[in-house]
Amino acid sequence: MTRRAVFAPLFAIAALLPAAGRAQTFTTAKWNIGGEGGTDYITAEQGTGRVFVSRGTHIMVVDGPTGKVLGDIPDTPRTHGVGLAPKANHGFTTNAGDSTVTMFDLKTLAFIKKIKIEVGGLDGITYDESDDVILLTNHSKIGTLTAINPKTGDIVATVELEDNGPEGAVADGKGRIFVNNENKNTIQVVDVKTWKAVASWPTAPCVHPTGIAYDAKSNRIFTGCGTNSIVVDAKSGAVVATIAVGEGVDALGYDASEKLIYIPSGRGGNVVVAHMDAPDKYTVVATVPTFAGAKTIAVDAVNHMAYLFQPEFGPPPPPAPGTPAPAPGGRGGPRGPIVAAWFIAIKH
C-alpha cells in the first residue's frame, strides 16, 4: 500500500474574472489507499476529516487530509453510499445487493442492525438535518424516495416518484425535498408534511440530472449534469443559470461559506469549481485535475476540503474464444484487476 502524496498548487486563470471570482487557488493530493472493490458515492463527515468511501461490498473510512485508512464497515453488498446522522450518532449504508440499509454506530463504526427496504433498487442516500430523516433514492420499476428515522432505523415514509431512476435528493429546511430524476430530466418536489410529490420541474438544458445541492441563503438548487449543469430557483423551479462542465458527472458538492460549487467530470478526469457571484450569476474559477473515472465527490464545508475516489484498473483479461466483439461505443465488459485505489483531496 502506497500512501505518499504531494500537494501541488493549481491556480485558476482569473485575470478577466470579476472580483468575486479572482485569485482562487487549490491544492491537491492523491494517495493509493488499497483495498478491493469498485465505488460509487463517498461522504465527508463535516469538520472531523473522516471520509466514507463505498467499495462494493464494504465501506472504507479514511482520514481525508492524510489519506490514512481509519477503519472498515463490512457486509454491505453492492453498496452505493453512506448517510451520516450526527445527532443520533448513527450512520447508514445503501446495500443494493440484498435490499438493506446497514445501521452502524458513528463513533465506533460497530454494526447495529440491517433494515430491509422492500422496494429495492437502493442507490443514493443523504441526511436531511432539518427534518431529521435519512433519505434514500431507489431505482425500481417505480422509483421511490424512502425516509428513515435516524434514531430507531424505522421507515417513516415511502414516496412514489415519476421516474424509475431517481438520483440525488436535498432538503431546503422549509419542509420540501428536491429529487433529481435522471431519466425524465426533472426535479420533483416532495412535501414533508404529506410525504407526497407536489411538483415536477423540467431541467432543460440539463440532461440526466444526478448530483444535487442547495444554498439556503440564495434559495438556489445546484444540479449536476453532463455538459450543462444548472442552477434552479427553488421557489419557481426556473433554471436561472448554467455551468459548463465535462461529461460523466454523478455528484456535486457545495461549500456555502465560500460560495463554491464542485462538479466532477469522470470522463474528463477533473473537477470544475464555480463561484456564486450572485444568485443567478456563476463564474468558473478553476478546473482541477483529478483522475479518469472519478465522478462523485464529497465536500467538507467546515474544513474547505473536497474528496474523490476512483480505483485504477489494469488491462482486462483476453476474451474467451468465440466471444462477440463489443458494440461500438458500448459500455461494460470485463475489467482488469485493481492496480491502485486513488483517494484524492482538494484543499482551498
DAPE-V735253 format. One record per residue. N is the residue number from 1. RES is the residue in three letters. NEAR is the number of other ideal C-beta (glycine too) atoms within 8 Angstrom. D_LAST is the distance of its C-alpha to the last C-alpha in Angstrom with 1 decimal. Layout:
BEGIN
n:res:near:d_last
N:RES:NEAR:D_LAST
N:RES:NEAR:D_LAST
END
This chain:
BEGIN
n:res:near:d_last
1:MET:5:27.1
2:THR:6:24.5
3:ARG:9:21.3
4:ARG:5:20.4
5:ALA:8:17.0
6:VAL:5:15.3
7:PHE:8:11.6
8:ALA:7:11.7
9:PRO:7:9.8
10:LEU:11:9.9
11:PHE:7:10.7
12:ALA:12:11.6
13:ILE:4:15.3
14:ALA:10:15.4
15:ALA:4:18.7
16:LEU:3:20.5
17:LEU:10:18.0
18:PRO:7:18.7
19:ALA:5:17.2
20:ALA:8:15.0
21:GLY:11:13.3
22:ARG:9:13.2
23:ALA:5:11.1
24:GLN:14:7.9
25:THR:9:6.3
26:PHE:13:4.8
27:THR:10:6.6
28:THR:14:9.1
29:ALA:12:12.0
30:LYS:10:15.2
31:TRP:11:18.1
32:ASN:11:21.6
33:ILE:15:22.3
34:GLY:6:25.8
35:GLY:10:27.9
36:GLU:6:29.9
37:GLY:10:29.5
38:GLY:6:27.6
39:THR:13:24.9
40:ASP:10:24.0
41:TYR:13:21.5
42:ILE:16:19.0
43:THR:11:18.2
44:ALA:13:15.6
45:GLU:13:17.3
46:GLN:8:15.4
47:GLY:7:14.6
48:THR:5:16.6
49:GLY:11:14.5
50:ARG:11:17.4
51:VAL:16:17.2
52:PHE:16:20.5
53:VAL:13:21.2
54:SER:15:24.4
55:ARG:13:26.8
56:GLY:10:29.9
57:THR:12:32.1
58:HIS:13:29.8
59:ILE:13:26.3
60:MET:12:24.3
61:VAL:13:22.2
62:VAL:14:19.3
63:ASP:11:17.2
64:GLY:14:13.7
65:PRO:8:12.1
66:THR:5:15.4
67:GLY:12:17.0
68:LYS:7:20.1
69:VAL:11:22.5
70:LEU:7:23.6
71:GLY:7:26.3
72:ASP:10:27.9
73:ILE:15:29.6
74:PRO:6:32.6
75:ASP:8:35.0
76:THR:12:32.8
77:PRO:9:34.6
78:ARG:8:32.8
79:THR:18:29.9
80:HIS:12:27.3
81:GLY:14:24.8
82:VAL:13:24.3
83:GLY:13:24.4
84:LEU:11:23.7
85:ALA:14:25.8
86:PRO:8:24.9
87:LYS:7:27.8
88:ALA:7:30.3
89:ASN:8:28.6
90:HIS:13:29.1
91:GLY:14:27.3
92:PHE:18:28.8
93:THR:16:28.8
94:THR:13:30.3
95:ASN:15:33.0
96:ALA:12:34.5
97:GLY:8:36.9
98:ASP:6:39.0
99:SER:12:37.9
100:THR:10:36.7
101:VAL:16:33.8
102:THR:14:33.2
103:MET:12:32.7
104:PHE:13:31.3
105:ASP:10:30.6
106:LEU:11:26.9
107:LYS:5:27.3
108:THR:4:29.6
109:LEU:11:29.1
110:ALA:6:32.9
111:PHE:8:34.6
112:ILE:8:36.2
113:LYS:6:37.8
114:LYS:9:37.7
115:ILE:12:38.0
116:LYS:6:40.0
117:ILE:13:38.8
118:GLU:5:41.9
119:VAL:11:40.4
120:GLY:9:38.6
121:GLY:10:36.0
122:LEU:14:33.1
123:ASP:15:29.6
124:GLY:14:26.7
125:ILE:17:26.1
126:THR:10:24.1
127:TYR:10:24.7
128:ASP:14:25.8
129:GLU:8:25.4
130:SER:8:27.4
131:ASP:10:30.4
132:ASP:9:29.9
133:VAL:11:30.5
134:ILE:15:29.1
135:LEU:17:29.2
136:LEU:15:30.3
137:THR:15:30.7
138:ASN:15:33.6
139:HIS:9:34.9
140:SER:10:38.7
141:LYS:3:41.7
142:ILE:8:40.7
143:GLY:16:36.9
144:THR:13:36.2
145:LEU:16:33.7
146:THR:13:34.5
147:ALA:16:33.7
148:ILE:15:34.0
149:ASN:12:34.6
150:PRO:13:31.8
151:LYS:6:34.3
152:THR:4:37.3
153:GLY:13:36.1
154:ASP:6:38.8
155:ILE:10:38.4
156:VAL:8:38.3
157:ALA:7:38.6
158:THR:10:38.5
159:VAL:12:38.1
160:GLU:7:39.4
161:LEU:13:37.3
162:GLU:9:38.5
163:ASP:12:36.6
164:ASN:8:37.1
165:GLY:9:33.5
166:PRO:18:31.2
167:GLU:15:27.6
168:GLY:15:24.7
169:ALA:15:25.7
170:VAL:12:24.1
171:ALA:14:25.8
172:ASP:13:25.8
173:GLY:6:27.1
174:LYS:5:30.3
175:GLY:7:32.3
176:ARG:11:31.1
177:ILE:14:29.3
178:PHE:16:28.2
179:VAL:15:28.7
180:ASN:15:28.0
181:ASN:18:31.2
182:GLU:12:30.5
183:ASN:8:34.1
184:LYS:8:35.3
185:ASN:12:32.2
186:THR:12:32.2
187:ILE:16:30.3
188:GLN:15:32.7
189:VAL:13:32.7
190:VAL:14:34.1
191:ASP:11:35.7
192:VAL:10:35.1
193:LYS:5:38.4
194:THR:6:40.5
195:TRP:11:38.2
196:LYS:7:39.3
197:ALA:12:37.5
198:VAL:7:38.4
199:ALA:7:36.8
200:SER:11:35.5
201:TRP:10:33.4
202:PRO:6:33.3
203:THR:15:29.9
204:ALA:7:31.2
205:PRO:7:29.9
206:CYS:14:27.6
207:VAL:11:29.5
208:HIS:9:29.0
209:PRO:18:26.3
210:THR:14:24.5
211:GLY:16:21.1
212:ILE:18:20.9
213:ALA:11:18.9
214:TYR:13:20.1
215:ASP:12:19.1
216:ALA:8:21.8
217:LYS:5:21.5
218:SER:7:22.1
219:ASN:10:24.1
220:ARG:13:22.5
221:ILE:13:22.3
222:PHE:15:19.9
223:THR:18:21.8
224:GLY:15:20.8
225:CYS:15:23.5
226:GLY:11:24.1
227:THR:8:24.4
228:ASN:12:24.0
229:SER:14:21.7
230:ILE:15:22.9
231:VAL:13:22.4
232:VAL:15:25.4
233:ASP:10:27.0
234:ALA:11:27.6
235:LYS:5:30.8
236:SER:4:32.6
237:GLY:10:31.0
238:ALA:6:30.7
239:VAL:11:28.1
240:VAL:9:26.6
241:ALA:9:24.0
242:THR:10:23.1
243:ILE:14:20.0
244:ALA:7:21.0
245:VAL:13:19.6
246:GLY:11:21.2
247:GLU:9:23.7
248:GLY:12:23.3
249:VAL:18:21.1
250:ASP:12:21.8
251:ALA:14:19.1
252:LEU:16:16.1
253:GLY:12:13.5
254:TYR:13:12.6
255:ASP:13:10.3
256:ALA:9:13.1
257:SER:6:12.0
258:GLU:8:9.3
259:LYS:9:11.9
260:LEU:13:9.9
261:ILE:15:12.0
262:TYR:15:11.3
263:ILE:16:14.7
264:PRO:18:15.7
265:SER:16:18.7
266:GLY:14:20.8
267:ARG:8:23.3
268:GLY:9:20.9
269:GLY:11:18.7
270:ASN:11:15.4
271:VAL:14:13.0
272:VAL:15:13.3
273:VAL:17:10.6
274:ALA:12:12.7
275:HIS:14:12.5
276:MET:13:15.4
277:ASP:9:17.3
278:ALA:5:20.3
279:PRO:8:21.5
280:ASP:6:23.2
281:LYS:8:21.0
282:TYR:11:17.8
283:THR:11:16.2
284:VAL:11:14.5
285:VAL:13:11.7
286:ALA:11:10.9
287:THR:8:12.8
288:VAL:11:11.2
289:PRO:7:14.1
290:THR:13:14.7
291:PHE:11:18.4
292:ALA:8:21.4
293:GLY:9:22.3
294:ALA:15:19.0
295:LYS:11:19.6
296:THR:14:18.2
297:ILE:16:14.8
298:ALA:14:13.9
299:VAL:12:11.0
300:ASP:16:10.9
301:ALA:11:10.4
302:VAL:6:11.4
303:ASN:9:8.9
304:HIS:10:5.9
305:MET:14:6.5
306:ALA:14:8.5
307:TYR:16:11.7
308:LEU:16:14.6
309:PHE:14:18.0
310:GLN:14:20.9
311:PRO:12:24.1
312:GLU:10:25.6
313:PHE:9:29.3
314:GLY:7:32.1
315:PRO:4:35.0
316:PRO:8:36.9
317:PRO:6:40.5
318:PRO:4:43.3
319:PRO:6:44.8
320:ALA:5:48.1
321:PRO:4:51.2
322:GLY:3:51.9
323:THR:6:48.5
324:PRO:3:47.9
325:ALA:4:45.3
326:PRO:7:42.2
327:ALA:5:42.3
328:PRO:4:40.5
329:GLY:3:36.9
330:GLY:7:37.5
331:ARG:3:35.0
332:GLY:4:35.3
333:GLY:7:37.7
334:PRO:6:37.6
335:ARG:6:34.5
336:GLY:9:34.6
337:PRO:6:33.6
338:ILE:10:30.0
339:VAL:7:29.3
340:ALA:8:25.6
341:ALA:11:23.2
342:TRP:14:19.7
343:PHE:15:16.9
344:ILE:14:13.5
345:ALA:13:10.1
346:ILE:15:6.8
347:LYS:11:3.8
348:HIS:12:0.0
END
